[in-house]
Amino acid sequence: MKKLILFVSFLILLVGAACALPGMLFGSGSKAPPELQYVFETPDEPFSVTPTLSTERQIEAVIPASGGTLTVTGADGTAFRLDIPASALVTDTLIRMIPVSQLDGMPFGSNPYAVQLEPQGLQFYDFVTLTIIPTQEIPIDQQIFFGYQGTGENLTLTSPVVDSREIKIQLLHFSGYGVTKGFLADIEPVRARIGGDAEARLQSAVAEQLARVRQEQFLGNENSEIDFESAFQQYEEEVVKPRIAAAGESCAAGRLALQTVFGVERQKQLLGFESDAGNALIDNAGLMETVADVCMKEEYELCRDQHIIHRIIPAWLGLERQFQLLGFSEQGTIPPVIQKAREYARKCLTFEMRFESHATFEDGGDGYDSTVESKIKIQFNPEGVTMKGQAPLVNTAFDWRTQGCSVTSARGGSTFEAISLAYISDTKSPTDELGYVRDFKFVYYPGNTTESFTILCEDQPPFNSPPSPFWTGVYLVTHESEMSQADGGFLMEDWEILGGEYYAKKEWITESAGLGLVEVGTFKLYHLPE
């Protein structure tokens, strides 16, 4: 059962279009018992609450894909601990916990203890556990577990960890969660207004039943049995089947269908129901391939048409990790859908870096000017997860000056090496789903130019200079502070992000006081997806 529940949690995270499911979850035609009919009757006014956040006490940390623990303490001393297992995250993720100092609008219970978890809506690949240690003990028979969406919308009940005396909640996505002091009987008058849709109300009904089971286990309280099987059958007909029928319309529709199918499967497993639906999907890698292909295509189109470049690598890496964890990628082989995802990423992350620079050395009338330019194609390489490239560094002009003599100058170029290009992404708010690129980290070596000159002065033999890096010499001195031994080249940061095809630029004027050296240059980054 544990394997199936974990698989269900993985599939809740899958995004994309769904195809026809091989066999339905349950039979058809049954109606839920009267005590569960409210699940299918949308209330006019589902409950919302108003949380006041203690933002000054918030804690945040980047949790690695290998998992970790984060703890925050409210102003009253209540501790909230979040345990994230190694199988929950695909990539390193910034996690934020904000204690709720006050929660208005609760229709049941008193003295709620709650915490807001961000980024809002973050989905996990495995169960994450929230442990709450309030300053005032709450008897087991008076613990009501709840959650809400967004900024307080659609109040629901949430499922406890049944075999724990501690206050523990199992989570598969982020929003607000907490516990309040009250009796389950207090829910009866307001039950029909808990949850904003049938899915949330069904989950609330299951959570309420699990709370009763937990009380019976530890306190011996009487637990009345509820006929959930017919409720699940009705839910299939009224909710699951229509969503599956619409799943192929878009990535979002596919995600909703999968979340619905396997969300209800998870609820059944929590109640101890046996079902082969999850196992049927485990054996059907073709469904995952369809989902993966449609969603990666949508990510590529966002990149190609709107120049949203920072989402496609996490989408691809998440897909590869899903296939590995679920056993769909054999050792040494790459499934075709994964190879196609890599190709989407490569085509998306294709750039042209245009470099221009003019260097001047002035020494009392003598000196030189040298101008270079380069156009470097930089493309993502999925094999090494790198973005790099190289191109000729063209010396477009070189002029050596010696007073009283005639000079013949010869241009000489080199090779510009783009060692690595990496973007730094960010979000504007916890609800910012698209995010944006805040900066670039560009590591490069511009190359050693090979200019030369011949000087003819009266009554002197001609002087022939061997090919020498005259432009490079100015550049090295004036950009000395940007040389990074750790990165293996010059490091250019603090870009101006434009966000279109002309995606970013960096301009500068540098000089070395007392040495007569001045260099003026620009980098222009163009996003040119294939």
C-alpha positions in Angstrom: 0.0 0.0 0.0 2.8 2.4 0.8 4.3 2.0 -2.6 0.9 2.8 -4.2 0.3 5.8 -2.0 3.8 7.2 -2.9 3.1 6.6 -6.6 -0.2 8.5 -6.2 1.6 11.5 -4.8 4.0 11.4 -7.8 1.2 11.5 -10.3 -0.4 14.4 -8.6 2.6 16.4 -9.6 2.5 15.3 -13.3 1.5 18.1 -15.7 0.1 17.6 -19.1 -2.7 16.2 -21.2 -4.1 12.9 -20.1 -5.4 10.1 -22.3 -8.1 7.5 -21.7 -7.5 5.6 -18.4 -7.4 1.8 -18.8 -10.4 1.0 -16.7 -12.2 3.2 -14.2 -11.7 3.4 -10.5 -15.1 2.1 -9.5 -18.5 1.0 -10.8 -21.1 3.4 -11.9 -24.6 4.3 -10.9 -24.4 4.3 -7.1 -25.3 7.4 -5.1 -23.6 8.6 -1.9 -25.4 8.0 1.4 -27.5 10.9 2.6 -24.8 12.0 5.1 -22.4 12.5 2.2 -24.7 14.1 -0.3 -23.4 17.5 0.7 -20.2 16.7 -1.0 -21.9 17.1 -4.4 -23.9 20.2 -3.6 -21.8 23.3 -4.1 -22.4 25.7 -1.3 -23.3 29.3 -2.0 -20.7 30.6 0.4 -17.8 28.2 1.2 -15.9 29.3 4.3 -12.9 31.5 4.0 -10.7 32.7 6.8 -8.4 35.8 7.3 -4.9 35.0 8.5 -2.6 37.6 10.0 0.9 36.6 9.2 3.9 37.2 11.5 6.2 38.0 8.6 8.9 39.3 11.0 9.2 35.7 12.4 9.3 33.9 9.0 12.0 31.4 8.3 13.2 30.4 4.8 15.9 28.1 3.4 16.8 26.4 0.2 15.9 22.7 0.8 18.0 20.4 -1.4 16.5 17.7 -3.5 17.9 15.3 -0.9 15.4 16.7 1.6 15.6 18.5 4.9 13.9 20.0 7.9 12.7 23.6 8.6 11.3 24.9 11.8 9.7 28.2 12.8 8.3 29.4 16.1 5.3 31.7 16.5 5.1 34.7 18.8 3.4 32.6 21.5 6.1 29.9 21.4 4.2 27.4 19.2 6.7 25.4 17.1 6.0 24.3 13.5 8.4 21.7 12.0 8.3 20.7 8.3 10.0 17.4 7.4 10.7 17.0 3.7 11.9 13.5 2.6 14.5 12.9 -0.1 11.8 11.8 -2.6 9.6 14.9 -2.3 11.5 17.5 -4.4 13.0 17.4 -7.9 15.3 20.4 -7.5 16.7 22.6 -4.7 13.7 24.8 -3.6 13.4 27.9 -1.5 10.9 27.0 1.2 9.3 29.6 3.5 7.3 29.2 6.7 5.4 32.1 8.2 3.5 31.7 11.6 -0.1 32.9 11.7 -0.5 35.2 14.7 -4.3 35.4 14.3 -6.9 33.6 12.2 -10.3 35.3 11.9 -13.5 33.7 10.5 -13.0 30.1 11.8 -16.5 28.5 12.0 -15.4 25.8 14.5 -12.9 25.4 17.3 -10.9 28.0 19.3 -7.3 29.2 19.7 -6.1 28.0 16.2 -2.4 27.4 15.7 -1.5 27.8 12.0 1.4 28.4 9.6 1.5 29.6 6.0 3.8 27.5 3.8 5.3 29.0 0.6 5.7 29.0 -2.3 1.9 28.7 -2.5 0.7 25.7 -4.4 4.1 23.9 -4.5 3.4 20.2 -5.2 5.5 17.4 -3.8 6.5 14.0 -5.1 6.1 12.4 -1.6 4.3 13.1 1.6 5.7 16.1 3.6 4.9 16.1 7.3 4.0 19.2 9.3 4.3 18.8 13.1 2.7 21.3 15.3 3.8 21.7 19.0 1.5 24.3 20.6 2.3 26.0 23.9 -1.0 24.7 25.4 -1.7 21.0 25.1 -4.8 20.0 23.1 -6.4 16.7 24.1 -6.5 14.2 21.2 -10.3 14.2 21.2 -10.3 18.0 20.8 -7.9 18.3 17.9 -9.3 19.4 14.5 -6.9 19.6 11.6 -7.6 22.2 8.9 -6.2 23.9 5.9 -7.0 26.8 3.5 -5.9 27.9 0.1 -4.2 31.1 -1.0 -4.8 33.9 1.4 -7.6 32.1 3.3 -10.0 30.8 0.7 -11.9 27.5 0.8 -11.4 26.3 4.3 -11.0 22.5 4.5 -10.3 19.7 6.9 -6.9 17.9 6.5 -5.8 14.4 7.3 -3.8 13.7 10.4 -1.1 11.0 10.7 -3.4 8.4 12.2 -0.8 6.4 14.1 0.9 9.4 15.8 -0.1 11.0 19.2 1.8 14.1 18.1 -0.1 16.7 16.0 1.1 15.7 12.5 -0.4 16.6 9.1 0.5 14.9 5.8 0.8 17.3 2.9 1.2 17.0 -0.8 1.1 20.7 -1.6 1.6 24.1 0.1 -0.9 26.5 1.5 -2.0 27.3 5.1 -2.4 24.5 7.7 -3.1 24.3 11.4 -4.9 22.7 14.3 -7.6 24.2 16.5 -9.2 23.1 19.8 -12.7 21.7 19.4 -14.9 18.6 19.0 -15.7 16.9 15.8 -19.3 17.4 16.7 -18.8 21.1 16.3 -18.3 20.6 12.5 -21.8 19.1 12.0 -23.8 22.4 11.6 -21.2 23.9 9.1 -20.0 20.8 7.3 -21.8 21.6 4.0 -19.9 24.9 3.6 -16.4 23.4 4.1 -14.4 23.2 0.8 -15.0 25.1 -2.4 -15.6 22.2 -4.7 -16.6 18.5 -4.6 -13.0 17.4 -4.5 -12.1 19.5 -1.4 -15.4 18.4 0.3 -14.7 14.8 -0.3 -11.1 15.2 1.1 -12.6 17.0 4.1 -15.0 14.1 4.7 -12.2 11.6 4.5 -10.1 13.7 6.9 -12.9 13.9 9.4 -13.3 10.1 9.3 -9.5 9.6 9.8 -9.7 12.0 12.8 -12.4 9.7 14.3 -10.2 6.6 13.6 -7.3 8.3 15.3 -9.4 9.1 18.4 -10.7 5.6 18.5 -7.2 4.2 18.2 -5.8 6.2 21.1 -8.8 6.8 23.3 -11.2 4.0 22.5 -14.0 6.4 21.4 -16.8 4.9 19.4 -16.4 5.4 15.7 -19.4 5.2 13.4 -18.8 3.7 10.0 -19.7 5.7 6.8 -20.3 4.2 3.4 -17.6 6.0 1.4 -17.6 3.5 -1.5 -20.8 4.7 -3.0 -19.7 8.3 -2.5 -16.6 7.5 -4.5 -18.7 5.9 -7.2 -20.8 9.1 -7.5 -17.7 11.2 -7.5 -16.3 9.2 -10.4 -19.5 9.9 -12.5 -19.9 13.5 -11.7 -16.3 14.7 -11.4 -13.6 12.2 -12.5 -15.1 11.2 -15.9 -15.8 14.8 -17.1 -12.3 15.9 -16.2 -10.7 12.9 -18.0 -12.8 13.7 -21.1 -11.4 17.2 -21.1 -7.9 16.3 -20.2 -6.5 16.5 -23.7 -7.4 20.1 -24.2 -4.3 21.5 -22.5 -1.5 20.9 -20.0 -3.6 22.4 -17.2 -6.5 20.2 -18.1 -4.3 17.1 -18.1 -2.9 18.1 -14.7 -6.3 18.6 -13.3 -7.5 15.2 -14.6 -4.5 13.4 -13.1 -4.8 15.3 -9.8 -8.5 14.3 -9.7 -8.0 10.6 -10.5 -5.1 10.0 -8.2 -6.3 12.4 -5.5 -9.4 10.3 -5.0 -7.2 7.1 -5.2 -5.1 8.6 -2.4 -8.2 9.2 -0.3 -9.3 5.6 -0.8 -5.9 4.3 0.3 -6.0 6.5 3.4 -9.3 4.8 4.3 -7.9 1.3 3.7 -9.8 0.7 0.4 -8.2 -1.7 -2.1 -7.9 -0.6 -5.7 -6.0 -1.6 -8.8 -6.4 1.7 -10.5 -3.0 3.0 -9.4 -1.3 -0.3 -10.3 -2.9 -0.1 -13.7 -1.3 3.3 -14.3 2.0 2.1 -13.0 2.0 -0.5 -15.8 1.0 2.1 -18.4 4.1 4.2 -19.1 2.4 5.4 -22.3 0.1 7.7 -20.3 3.1 9.3 -18.7 4.8 9.8 -22.1 1.7 11.5 -23.4 1.5 13.8 -20.4 5.2 14.5 -20.6 5.3 15.3 -24.3 2.3 17.7 -24.2 3.6 19.6 -21.2 7.2 19.9 -22.5 5.8 21.1 -25.8 3.9 23.9 -23.9 7.0 24.9 -22.0 8.9 25.1 -25.3 6.2 27.3 -26.8 6.4 29.6 -23.8 10.1 29.8 -24.4 9.9 30.3 -28.1 7.0 32.7 -28.3 7.3 34.7 -25.0 11.0 34.2 -24.3 10.4 32.6 -20.9 13.7 30.8 -20.7 14.0 29.7 -17.1 11.2 27.2 -16.8 12.2 24.5 -19.3 15.2 23.1 -17.5 13.4 22.4 -14.2 10.5 20.9 -16.3 12.9 18.6 -18.1 14.9 17.6 -15.0 11.6 17.0 -13.1 10.4 14.7 -15.9 13.7 12.7 -15.9 13.5 12.3 -12.1 9.9 11.1 -12.3 10.8 8.4 -14.8 13.8 7.3 -12.8 12.0 7.1 -9.5 9.1 5.2 -11.1 11.3 2.7 -12.8 10.5 3.8 -16.4 14.1 4.5 -17.3 16.3 1.4 -17.5 20.0 1.7 -16.7 21.8 3.1 -19.6 18.8 3.8 -21.8 16.9 7.0 -22.4 13.2 6.8 -23.2 12.2 8.5 -26.4 10.0 11.0 -24.5 13.0 12.0 -22.4 15.2 12.4 -25.4 12.5 14.6 -26.9 12.3 16.7 -23.8 16.1 17.2 -23.9 15.7 18.4 -27.5 13.0 20.9 -26.5 15.4 22.3 -23.9 18.3 22.5 -26.4 16.1 24.3 -29.0 14.7 26.7 -26.4 18.0 27.7 -24.9 19.8 29.0 -28.0 21.4 32.4 -27.8 23.7 34.7 -29.7 26.1 36.8 -27.7 27.4 39.9 -29.5 30.5 41.4 -28.1 32.1 44.8 -29.1 35.1 46.5 -27.5 37.4 49.4 -28.2 40.7 49.7 -26.3 43.0 52.7 -26.1 46.5 53.1 -24.8 47.7 56.7 -24.7 51.3 57.7 -23.7 52.1 61.4 -24.5 50.9 61.2 -28.1 52.1 57.7 -28.7 49.9 54.7 -28.2 47.3 52.6 -30.1 43.6 51.9 -30.6 42.3 48.5 -31.2 38.7 47.4 -31.8 37.3 43.9 -31.7 33.9 42.2 -32.1 32.5 38.7 -31.9 29.2 36.8 -32.4 29.1 33.7 -30.3 26.4 31.1 -30.6 25.6 29.7 -27.1 23.4 26.7 -26.9 22.3 24.4 -24.1 23.9 21.0 -24.0 21.6 18.5 -22.1 24.4 16.0 -21.8 26.5 18.3 -19.6 23.8 20.6 -18.5 25.9 23.5 -19.8 25.5 26.6 -22.0 28.7 27.5 -23.8 30.2 28.2 -27.2 33.0 29.9 -29.0 33.6 32.0 -32.1 36.2 34.1 -33.9 37.2 37.3 -32.1 37.6 39.7 -35.1 40.0 42.6 -34.8 38.1 45.1 -36.9 40.5 48.0 -36.5 44.1 48.5 -35.2 46.1 51.7 -35.3 49.5 52.1 -33.7 50.7 55.7 -33.2 54.4 56.9 -32.9 55.1 60.7 -33.3 57.4 61.7 -36.1 57.3 58.3 -37.8 55.1 56.5 -40.2 53.4 53.3 -39.0 51.8 50.4 -40.9 49.4 48.5 -38.6 48.1 45.0 -39.1 45.0 43.6 -37.5 45.0 40.2 -35.7 42.2 38.4 -34.1 41.7 35.4 -31.9 39.0 33.1 -30.5 36.3 34.2 -28.0 35.5 31.5 -25.5 32.1 31.5 -23.8 32.9 29.2 -20.9 29.4 29.2 -19.3 26.2 31.2 -19.3 23.7 30.7 -16.5 20.6 32.6 -15.6 19.4 33.5 -12.1 15.7 33.3 -11.8 13.4 34.9 -9.2 9.7 35.5 -8.4 7.9 38.8 -7.8 5.6 37.3 -5.1 4.7 33.9 -3.6 1.9 33.6 -6.2 4.0 34.4 -9.2 3.9 31.2 -11.2 5.9 32.3 -14.2 8.7 34.1 -12.4 11.5 35.9 -14.3 15.2 36.1 -14.9 16.8 38.5 -12.5 20.4 38.3 -13.8 23.0 36.3 -15.7 26.3 34.8 -14.6 28.5 34.8 -17.7 32.0 33.3 -17.5 34.3 33.8 -20.5 37.8 34.4 -21.9 37.9 37.0 -24.7 41.0 35.6 -26.4 44.5 36.8 -27.1 44.6 39.1 -30.1 47.6 39.1 -32.5 48.0 42.7 -33.8 51.3 43.8 -35.2 52.9 47.0 -36.7 55.9 48.3 -38.6 57.5 51.7 -37.7 59.5 53.7 -40.2 61.5 56.6 -38.7 63.9 58.9 -40.4 67.6 57.8 -40.2 66.5 54.6 -38.4 66.0 51.0 -39.6 62.4 49.8 -39.6 61.0 48.2 -36.5 58.8 45.2 -37.0 56.6 44.2 -34.0 55.8 40.5 -33.8 52.1 39.6 -33.4 51.1 40.6 -29.9 47.9 40.8 -27.8 47.6 44.6 -27.7 43.8 44.8 -27.3 43.9 41.9 -24.8 46.5 43.7 -22.8 44.3 46.6 -22.2 41.3 44.4 -21.5 43.1 42.3 -18.9 44.3 45.3 -17.0 41.0 47.2 -17.0 38.9 44.1 -16.1 41.3 42.6 -13.6 38.7 42.8 -10.8 36.4 40.6 -12.8 38.8 37.7 -13.2 37.5 34.7 -11.2 39.9 31.9 -10.5 37.1 29.8 -9.1 35.1 30.1 -12.3 38.1 29.8 -14.6 37.6 33.1 -16.5 36.2 36.6 -16.4 32.9 36.9 -14.6 30.2 39.3 -15.9 27.2 39.9 -13.8 24.6 42.7 -13.1 23.0 42.6 -16.6 20.1 44.7 -17.7 17.3 42.3 -18.5 15.1 43.3 -21.5 13.2 40.1 -21.8 12.5 39.9 -25.6 14.5 38.6 -28.5 17.0 41.2 -27.5 17.1 39.7 -24.1 19.8 41.4 -22.0 22.7 43.7 -22.3 25.8 44.9 -20.3 27.6 48.1 -21.1 30.8 49.5 -19.5 33.6 52.0 -19.6 36.7 51.0 -17.7 40.1 52.7 -17.3 43.3 52.3 -15.4 44.3 55.5 -13.8 47.9 56.5 -14.4 48.5 53.9 -17.1 46.6 55.6 -20.0 44.4 52.6 -20.6 40.7 53.0 -21.5 38.3 50.3 -22.7 34.7 50.7 -23.8 32.5 47.7 -24.5 29.1 46.0 -24.6 27.6 42.5 -24.5 24.3 42.0 -26.2 22.4 38.8 -25.6 19.8 37.7 -28.1 17.5 34.8 -27.5 17.1 32.9 -30.8 15.3 29.6 -30.1 15.2 27.1 -32.9 
